[in-house]
Amino acid sequence: MLPCRATRVSWLAVLVWAAGLLPGHASFAVASVSDGRVLHAGMSAPALFSAQVQLPATTSPSVMIATLHLGRRLLSHRVKLATGSTGVTVTFNLAQAHVPRFTSPMPYRFCVRPTDDSPRCSVGVIPLPVAVIHGIFGDLAALSPEMDPYPPLLAALRRSGYADTGGYRTLTFVRYPSVTAFLGLVDHSLQKRLFGDGVTDYAARYLAPAVQGLLAESYAARVDLVGHSMGGLLARAYVRTPANAGRVRDVVMIGTPNLGSARTFMEVGSMANLPETARDLLPTYPYLYDEGQRGYLDPPVHNLFLSALNMRPFVAGVSITCIYEGSFPTTATLVVRGGVGPNRYQVLRSLDAIGDGTVTAQSAILPGASLYSLNDHIYHAQLPTDPHVQKIVLHVLLAAT
């Protein structure tokens, strides 16, 4: 059983499960009635709910009553059927009916009632759109499909009814060029002007337009954000402003270094022209221990971004969920001694804590967030491939607030 706060128990999940839409976990997939009269029902365009209905051939003109329950709203149509009709598409314009835009997953019940027959119904849930945000170097993984961890997560979302194509879009994958921050070390100023650098810059240049696109191509007033590793920091950076926070319901973070990662220092050291992308991942806690002086040292580079972000970790109206692994020894502290040249310190060894091999469990959590601890022995980079992680993500996204 998934761990879940009592306040987030999903009555929508119960509704969908009880309707028999999924064999074992919540889904947004459209259901068809037992006799096949309603072939398909769901959103077909940003303001349009459409259903394809199959009927026996009519021998004379007739009328069919179609109803749509959206939450507590009830819409109805009288549909005229011509002689010989075997099917009809029923469309409801939600904007013209003054239905408010969705701020949470919307359960629906569509029914048709031929004048001489009992009603045929289809039930389901219209999800809020979701933006999935990759971690650092996730843009490079796309060049090597066998190493890309994100297709399994995206496939799980598609199987559960999310769509990244068609007239009503509820899924997008946000790419940002994190790798260029390091390739651009030779001419960093040019790189930053062309592609951006740093979490705040990526959130503004790449995540913000993705959110606007989802809102424009759906009937939602809010979206959900799912970020792996540094992608979770992009989500947190995006919701820092009240206007952006008003567009987001849930932020789900998978192995996100909310306190930074000491592995970053091991990889990039303290080079003078360190990209902001790397600075934004350095630890915010004391992590350089001088064995000779028997004390912690002031780091050569400070993570000003995360320090400021963690001064106000929560934003009103936005729920935060942290999913993290605790199976592996993970570098938390670096034992160093003074060095010369660009790298002021020589790393002697590391002191470990539990984590996912890259991000410690302590760094991956935010106090007060909904927490899901894993013991699946999945390393950091592969967390999105874990079926347990995917199930938790879907569970959170389906929950009503």
C-alpha positions in Angstrom: 0.0 0.0 0.0 1.2 3.5 -0.8 2.0 5.7 2.2 -0.3 8.7 2.0 -1.4 11.5 4.3 -5.0 11.4 5.4 -5.6 14.8 3.9 -4.6 13.5 0.5 -6.6 10.3 0.4 -8.0 10.4 -3.1 -11.8 10.0 -3.5 -11.2 10.2 -7.2 -9.0 7.2 -7.1 -11.8 5.3 -5.3 -14.3 6.5 -7.9 -12.2 5.4 -10.9 -11.2 2.0 -9.3 -14.8 1.3 -8.4 -15.8 2.1 -12.0 -13.5 -0.7 -13.1 -11.3 1.5 -15.2 -8.1 -0.1 -14.1 -7.0 -3.5 -12.8 -5.1 -2.4 -9.7 -4.2 1.3 -9.8 -5.8 4.6 -10.6 -6.0 5.7 -14.2 -7.5 8.4 -16.3 -8.3 6.1 -19.2 -11.7 6.5 -20.7 -14.1 3.7 -20.0 -16.7 2.3 -22.4 -20.0 0.9 -21.2 -20.7 -2.8 -21.2 -22.9 -2.9 -24.3 -20.6 -0.7 -26.3 -23.1 2.1 -26.9 -20.7 4.8 -25.8 -17.6 4.2 -27.9 -15.4 7.0 -26.6 -15.9 10.0 -24.3 -13.5 12.7 -23.1 -12.1 16.1 -23.9 -11.5 16.6 -27.6 -10.4 20.3 -27.6 -9.6 22.8 -24.9 -13.2 23.6 -24.2 -15.0 20.7 -25.8 -16.1 17.4 -24.3 -17.1 14.9 -27.0 -18.6 11.4 -27.0 -19.1 9.0 -29.8 -22.3 7.0 -29.4 -23.3 3.9 -31.4 -27.0 3.1 -31.8 -29.1 0.6 -33.6 -30.2 1.9 -37.0 -33.2 4.2 -36.4 -36.3 3.5 -38.5 -37.7 7.0 -38.0 -36.5 10.4 -36.7 -36.1 10.3 -32.9 -34.6 12.2 -30.0 -31.8 11.1 -27.7 -31.1 12.8 -24.3 -27.4 13.2 -23.5 -26.2 14.4 -20.1 -22.8 15.2 -18.7 -22.0 15.4 -15.0 -18.7 17.3 -14.4 -18.2 17.3 -10.6 -21.4 18.9 -9.4 -22.3 20.5 -12.7 -24.9 18.9 -15.0 -25.2 19.7 -18.7 -27.7 18.2 -21.1 -28.5 18.0 -24.8 -31.4 16.9 -26.8 -29.9 15.2 -29.8 -32.0 14.7 -33.0 -31.4 11.4 -34.8 -32.3 11.1 -38.5 -33.7 7.9 -40.0 -31.1 5.3 -40.5 -28.6 6.8 -37.9 -26.3 4.3 -36.4 -24.1 6.7 -34.5 -23.7 10.3 -33.4 -21.0 12.5 -31.8 -22.3 14.5 -28.9 -20.3 17.6 -28.0 -20.6 19.9 -25.0 -18.9 23.4 -25.1 -17.8 23.9 -21.5 -16.9 27.6 -22.0 -20.3 28.4 -23.5 -21.9 26.5 -20.5 -19.9 28.7 -18.2 -18.1 25.7 -16.6 -15.1 27.0 -14.6 -11.7 25.8 -15.7 -10.5 22.8 -13.8 -8.3 23.3 -10.8 -8.1 19.6 -9.9 -8.7 16.3 -11.7 -12.4 16.4 -12.8 -14.6 13.3 -12.6 -17.2 13.0 -15.3 -20.2 10.8 -16.0 -21.6 10.9 -19.6 -24.9 9.3 -20.3 -27.2 8.9 -23.3 -30.9 7.9 -23.0 -32.7 7.0 -26.2 -36.4 7.7 -25.8 -37.3 4.1 -25.6 -34.3 2.6 -23.8 -32.4 2.8 -20.5 -29.4 5.1 -20.2 -25.9 4.1 -21.3 -23.1 5.7 -19.4 -19.4 6.2 -19.4 -17.4 7.5 -16.4 -13.8 8.7 -16.1 -11.6 11.5 -14.9 -10.2 14.4 -16.8 -6.6 14.9 -15.5 -4.9 18.2 -14.9 -2.0 18.6 -17.4 1.4 17.7 -16.2 4.9 18.9 -17.1 7.7 16.4 -16.6 11.1 18.1 -16.1 14.4 16.2 -16.5 17.4 16.5 -14.3 20.9 17.9 -15.2 22.2 16.4 -18.4 18.8 14.9 -19.1 19.0 16.7 -22.4 22.2 14.7 -23.2 20.5 11.4 -22.3 18.0 11.9 -25.2 21.0 11.4 -27.6 21.5 7.9 -26.2 18.0 6.3 -26.0 19.3 3.2 -24.1 20.5 5.5 -21.3 17.5 7.8 -21.2 15.5 7.2 -18.0 12.5 9.3 -18.9 10.5 7.3 -21.5 9.3 4.7 -18.9 7.8 7.5 -16.8 6.2 9.2 -19.8 4.8 5.9 -21.0 3.2 5.2 -17.6 1.5 8.6 -17.8 0.3 7.9 -21.3 -1.1 4.6 -20.3 -3.0 6.4 -17.6 -4.8 8.7 -20.0 -2.4 11.6 -20.4 -1.9 12.8 -23.9 1.0 14.8 -25.5 -0.6 14.8 -28.9 -4.1 15.5 -30.2 -6.6 18.3 -29.7 -6.5 18.2 -25.9 -2.9 18.0 -24.4 -2.3 17.0 -20.9 1.4 16.0 -21.0 4.6 17.7 -22.0 8.3 16.9 -21.4 10.3 20.0 -20.6 13.8 20.0 -22.1 16.4 22.6 -21.2 20.1 22.7 -22.4 21.9 22.1 -19.1 24.8 20.4 -20.8 25.6 23.6 -22.7 26.5 25.3 -19.5 29.6 23.1 -19.3 30.3 23.0 -23.0 30.2 26.8 -22.9 33.1 27.1 -20.4 35.3 28.5 -23.2 32.9 31.4 -23.9 30.4 31.3 -21.1 28.9 34.7 -21.7 27.9 33.7 -25.3 26.5 30.4 -24.1 24.4 32.1 -21.4 23.0 34.6 -23.9 22.1 31.9 -26.4 20.9 29.1 -24.1 20.7 30.3 -20.5 22.4 29.0 -17.4 21.2 28.3 -13.9 18.0 26.9 -12.5 16.2 30.3 -12.4 17.1 31.0 -16.0 16.0 27.6 -17.2 12.7 27.9 -15.4 11.9 31.2 -17.0 13.1 30.2 -20.5 11.8 26.7 -20.8 9.4 25.7 -18.0 7.3 28.9 -18.1 6.4 28.5 -21.8 5.7 24.8 -21.3 3.1 25.6 -18.6 1.5 28.3 -20.7 1.3 25.8 -23.6 -0.5 23.2 -21.4 -3.0 25.8 -20.1 -3.7 27.0 -23.7 -4.3 23.4 -25.0 -6.5 22.2 -22.1 -9.4 23.4 -20.0 -7.3 23.5 -16.9 -6.6 26.6 -14.8 -3.7 24.8 -13.0 -1.1 22.2 -13.9 1.1 19.7 -12.0 4.9 19.6 -12.2 7.0 16.5 -11.9 10.7 17.1 -11.7 13.5 14.6 -11.4 16.7 15.7 -9.7 17.5 19.3 -10.8 14.1 19.3 -12.6 12.5 19.5 -9.1 14.5 22.7 -8.4 13.2 24.2 -11.7 9.6 23.5 -10.5 10.4 25.2 -7.1 12.0 28.2 -8.8 9.0 28.5 -11.1 6.4 28.7 -8.3 8.4 31.3 -6.3 6.3 34.1 -7.8 2.6 34.4 -6.8 1.4 34.5 -10.5 3.2 31.3 -11.3 2.2 29.6 -8.1 -1.4 30.3 -9.1 -0.9 28.1 -12.2 0.4 25.1 -10.2 -1.4 22.6 -8.0 1.3 20.0 -7.2 5.0 19.9 -7.4 6.3 16.3 -7.3 10.1 16.0 -6.8 12.0 12.7 -7.5 15.5 12.6 -5.9 15.8 16.4 -5.9 18.8 17.9 -4.1 17.0 20.5 -2.1 20.1 21.0 0.1 22.5 20.5 -2.8 24.8 17.6 -3.5 28.5 17.2 -2.4 29.0 15.1 -5.6 28.8 18.4 -7.5 32.0 19.7 -5.8 33.8 16.4 -6.5 32.9 16.8 -10.2 33.6 20.4 -10.8 35.7 21.6 -7.8 36.0 25.3 -7.3 36.9 26.6 -10.8 36.7 30.3 -11.1 34.3 30.2 -14.1 32.0 27.7 -12.6 28.6 27.8 -14.4 25.6 28.8 -12.5 24.1 25.4 -13.3 26.8 23.8 -11.1 26.7 26.5 -8.4 23.0 25.8 -8.0 23.7 22.2 -7.1 26.4 22.8 -4.5 25.5 22.0 -0.9 24.0 24.7 1.3 25.3 23.0 4.5 28.9 22.7 5.7 30.4 19.9 3.7 34.2 20.6 3.4 36.0 19.1 6.5 39.7 19.9 7.0 41.2 16.9 8.7 44.3 18.9 9.8 42.3 21.8 11.4 39.6 19.4 12.6 36.8 21.7 11.5 34.6 22.6 8.6 35.8 25.1 6.0 34.1 28.0 4.3 33.4 26.7 0.8 35.0 28.6 -2.1 31.7 29.0 -3.9 28.4 29.5 -2.1 25.0 28.3 -3.4 23.1 31.6 -3.2 20.2 30.2 -5.3 19.3 27.3 -3.0 20.0 29.3 0.2 17.5 31.9 -0.9 15.0 29.3 -2.2 15.1 27.4 1.1 14.3 30.5 3.2 10.8 30.2 1.9 10.4 26.5 0.8 6.7 26.5 0.6 4.3 28.6 -1.5 0.6 29.1 -0.5 -1.7 26.9 -2.6 1.0 24.6 -4.0 1.4 21.1 -2.6 4.9 19.6 -2.5 5.7 15.9 -2.6 9.2 14.4 -2.2 10.1 10.9 -3.5 13.5 9.7 -2.5 15.7 6.6 -2.2 17.6 5.6 0.9 19.4 2.4 -0.1 22.9 3.5 -1.0 25.9 5.2 0.6 25.9 8.7 -0.7 28.6 11.4 -0.4 27.6 13.9 2.2 30.8 15.4 3.5 34.3 15.7 1.8 37.4 15.4 3.8 39.9 17.8 2.2 43.2 19.6 2.7 44.4 22.9 1.3 45.6 22.8 -2.3 47.1 25.2 -4.8 46.0 26.6 -8.1 42.4 26.9 -9.3 41.2 24.1 -7.0 41.9 25.3 -3.5 41.2 22.0 -1.8 42.3 18.4 -2.4 39.6 15.9 -1.7 41.1 13.0 0.4 37.9 10.9 1.0 34.2 11.2 1.5 31.9 10.6 4.4 28.6 9.0 3.4 25.0 9.1 4.4 22.0 7.2 3.1 20.6 8.3 -0.2 20.4 7.3 -3.9 24.2 7.4 -4.6 24.1 11.1 -5.7 21.6 12.9 -3.4 21.3 12.1 0.3 17.9 11.4 1.7 18.3 14.5 4.0 18.8 16.7 1.0 16.0 15.2 -1.0 13.3 16.0 1.6 11.6 19.2 2.6 10.2 19.3 6.1 6.4 19.5 6.0 6.1 18.1 2.4 4.4 14.8 1.7 7.3 12.2 1.8 7.6 8.9 0.1 10.7 7.0 1.1 11.9 4.2 -1.2 14.1 1.2 -0.5 14.1 -0.1 -4.1 17.9 -0.1 -4.6 17.5 2.3 -7.6 20.3 4.7 -8.3 19.6 8.4 -8.7 19.8 8.5 -12.5 17.4 5.6 -12.9 14.7 6.7 -10.4 12.2 7.6 -13.2 12.4 4.0 -14.5 11.2 2.5 -11.3 7.6 1.2 -11.4 7.2 2.0 -7.7 8.1 5.7 -8.4 5.7 5.8 -11.3 2.9 4.4 -9.2 3.5 7.0 -6.5 3.6 9.8 -9.1 0.3 8.7 -10.6 -1.2 8.3 -7.1 -0.3 11.9 -6.2 -1.4 13.4 -9.5 -4.8 11.8 -9.2 -5.4 13.1 -5.6 -8.0 15.8 -5.2 -7.1 18.9 -3.2 
